[in-house]
Amino acid sequence: MAPASGPVPVHPEAVPGRPEAVRWVVPAGLLGFVGEPAQLPGPLAALVADGPIARLEVEPAGVLIDLRPEADWAQAGESVRAALQQALAHPEAWYPPRDVASPADERLAAAARQVLAGEVGEYARSHGGALEVVAAHDGVVEVRLEGTCEGCPAAGRTLEERVLVGVRRLDPSVRSVVARRVAPASEPSGRRLLPLWPRVRGA
């Protein structure tokens, strides 16, 4: 990927329950992979090797950074931001994890996991269901339907209109999201099926 023509916008977000961590929101797909980089550009690499950064992980639309226990964001925040922006201007100098067979597939899976960790997945869990990414390949995300999600008549629509749309915002390479069932589609008699998305009142 070519160097950026100007400063890359970054926006810090707190990580609930983790004061040592900050998620720096960056343009989706900027770095082309997810996971812990095998190599970083100079100034940012120095902050990892001998500075306040304990861990750095690339996400589909962000960079998650944990500080060492003795560091804090009030003191280290500006130096981390400056080094991160300088490094993001040269995405070609970021190397993906060595053990990732397909960076594109891993990036797509990470985007789908991020979407399912949000409100779609939370709603399913609140009604005894679950959605889990089991595979991502060639632009196709496979999602396992469990609990009340399995066999639900609204599942296909939710995957198409909610999950796919959300994943596409993070990774435009996605082509489809499909269901992988864990059991035959037959349902025990009398089982109540719950929708994956709240019904709109008056609809």
C-alpha positions in Angstrom: 0.0 0.0 0.0 1.3 3.5 -0.9 2.2 6.1 1.7 -0.6 8.3 2.8 -0.7 11.8 1.1 -1.4 13.6 4.4 -1.9 13.1 8.1 -4.1 10.0 8.8 -7.0 10.9 11.1 -7.0 9.0 14.4 -9.6 9.1 17.2 -9.0 7.6 20.7 -11.8 5.6 22.3 -11.7 4.2 25.9 -12.0 0.4 26.3 -14.6 -0.3 29.0 -13.0 -2.0 32.1 -9.5 -1.6 30.7 -7.9 1.7 31.8 -4.5 0.6 30.3 -6.0 0.3 26.8 -7.1 2.8 24.2 -8.6 1.9 20.8 -7.4 4.4 18.1 -10.0 4.5 15.4 -8.5 4.7 11.9 -9.8 4.5 8.4 -11.2 0.9 7.8 -8.8 -1.4 5.9 -5.9 1.1 6.0 -3.3 -1.5 7.0 -4.7 -4.5 5.1 -4.4 -7.0 8.0 -5.4 -7.6 11.6 -3.5 -9.0 14.6 -0.2 -8.1 16.2 2.2 -6.8 13.6 5.4 -8.6 12.9 7.1 -5.3 12.2 6.3 -1.6 12.9 7.7 1.6 11.5 10.6 3.1 13.6 9.1 5.6 16.1 6.2 3.3 17.0 8.4 0.3 17.2 10.6 2.1 19.6 7.7 2.8 21.9 6.9 -0.9 21.9 10.5 -2.0 22.5 11.7 0.5 25.1 8.7 2.8 25.8 5.3 2.7 27.4 3.5 0.4 24.9 3.0 -3.1 26.2 1.0 -4.5 23.3 -0.4 -3.3 19.9 -3.0 -5.0 17.8 -4.4 -4.0 14.5 -8.2 -4.2 14.1 -10.4 -3.8 11.0 -10.9 -0.1 11.7 -8.6 0.7 14.6 -5.3 0.1 16.5 -5.7 -1.3 20.0 -2.8 -0.2 22.3 -2.2 -1.4 25.9 0.3 0.5 28.1 2.7 -1.0 30.5 1.5 -1.1 34.2 3.9 1.7 35.1 2.7 4.0 32.3 -0.5 6.1 32.0 -2.3 7.8 29.2 -2.1 11.2 30.7 1.6 11.2 30.2 2.1 8.9 27.3 -1.0 9.8 25.2 0.5 12.6 23.0 3.7 10.7 22.2 1.7 7.6 21.3 -0.6 9.6 19.1 2.3 11.3 17.3 4.2 8.0 16.7 1.0 6.3 15.5 0.1 9.0 13.1 3.6 9.0 11.7 3.5 5.2 11.3 0.1 5.2 9.7 1.4 7.5 7.0 3.6 4.6 5.9 1.3 1.5 5.9 3.7 -0.4 3.7 6.1 -0.5 6.6 3.6 -2.5 8.8 4.2 -6.2 8.4 1.3 -8.7 9.1 1.6 -11.5 11.7 3.9 -14.2 10.4 1.5 -17.0 11.3 -1.5 -15.7 9.3 -2.0 -17.8 6.1 -4.4 -15.3 4.5 -4.4 -11.7 5.9 -7.5 -10.9 3.8 -9.5 -13.7 5.3 -8.3 -12.9 8.8 -9.2 -9.3 8.4 -12.7 -10.2 7.2 -13.2 -12.6 10.1 -12.1 -9.9 12.6 -14.6 -7.4 11.1 -17.4 -9.9 11.4 -16.5 -10.7 15.0 -16.5 -7.0 15.8 -20.0 -6.6 14.3 -21.3 -9.6 16.3 -19.8 -8.3 19.5 -22.1 -5.3 19.1 -25.8 -4.8 19.3 -26.9 -7.6 16.9 -25.0 -10.2 18.9 -26.1 -8.7 22.2 -29.8 -8.8 21.2 -29.4 -12.5 20.2 -27.7 -13.3 23.5 -30.4 -11.5 25.5 -33.0 -14.0 24.1 -31.0 -17.1 24.6 -29.4 -17.2 21.1 -25.9 -16.8 19.8 -24.1 -15.8 16.6 -20.5 -16.9 16.1 -18.1 -16.5 13.2 -16.7 -19.9 12.2 -15.0 -19.1 9.0 -14.2 -16.3 6.5 -12.9 -17.0 3.0 -12.9 -15.4 -0.4 -15.3 -12.6 0.8 -17.8 -15.0 2.4 -18.4 -15.1 6.2 -19.9 -18.2 7.7 -21.8 -17.6 11.0 -23.0 -20.4 13.3 -26.5 -20.0 14.7 -27.1 -21.3 18.2 -29.9 -21.4 20.7 -33.0 -19.5 19.7 -31.2 -18.2 16.6 -31.2 -21.7 15.0 -34.2 -22.1 12.8 -35.5 -18.6 13.5 -37.4 -17.3 10.4 -35.8 -13.8 10.9 -32.2 -15.2 10.8 -31.6 -14.9 7.1 -32.9 -11.3 6.9 -30.8 -10.3 9.9 -27.6 -11.8 8.4 -28.4 -9.9 5.1 -29.5 -6.6 6.4 -27.7 -6.2 9.7 -24.6 -8.4 9.8 -23.6 -8.0 6.2 -24.1 -4.2 6.2 -22.1 -3.9 9.4 -19.2 -6.0 8.1 -19.1 -4.1 4.8 -18.5 -0.8 6.7 -15.3 -2.3 8.2 -14.3 -4.5 5.2 -15.7 -3.7 1.8 -14.3 -7.0 0.4 -17.2 -9.0 2.0 -19.5 -10.5 -0.6 -22.0 -12.4 1.7 -22.7 -13.7 5.2 -24.2 -17.2 5.3 -25.5 -19.4 8.1 -23.8 -22.6 9.2 -26.2 -24.6 11.4 -25.1 -26.8 14.2 -28.0 -29.2 14.0 -30.8 -30.2 11.6 -33.3 -27.5 10.9 -36.2 -29.4 12.6 -37.5 -27.8 15.8 -39.0 -29.4 18.8 -42.8 -28.9 18.8 -44.0 -25.9 20.7 -40.6 -24.1 20.7 -41.0 -20.4 20.6 -38.8 -18.7 18.0 -37.6 -15.2 18.7 -36.6 -12.6 16.1 -32.9 -11.6 16.0 -33.9 -7.9 15.8 -36.5 -6.0 17.8 -39.8 -5.5 16.1 -40.7 -1.9 15.3 -43.8 -0.8 17.2 -46.7 -0.3 14.9 -45.1 -2.3 12.0 
